[in-house]
């Protein structure tokens, strides 16, 4: 690249020198024959035109090369920027992936803890149901025993009531008999005391016979 630029610079210098020499030669050429001078002037003019055209072509090539170099520099900068953005995006993506994996691991751990808690709750619920069933069965047995005991107590109460009623009836009869005996004794005493003839033993014997 540097050698090409040096070669072009030398070529431009030579072309400029050629144009200057041609101009000087045209201006300082001795007078010759009219035809020869005209031909020489035409050739010099043509040579000068070719040199100017070549110089313009070289300048156009330099401009084009400069434009390509500028475009290449811009493209390189763009590529570098895109590479930096891509690296940043990749770093962000990696960080996002790491964060997502961490969140996933946390969620998995929480799920395992929740599943363990649910299993423990299910075990506790089964144990509670078993305990409640056993307690209910025991309560049912106690209730049945209490009902049976109540029935027995009611039977005893009825029996005692019947015995009490019989005892009350017997007591009433005994009371009536006692009243009758007392009345008989009273009458016998009154009779004995009133007549003064019947001994007390006779009256008592009569009362005993009345019993």
Secondary structure as UniProt FT lines:
FT   HELIX           2..28
FT   HELIX           34..195
FT   HELIX           200..210
//
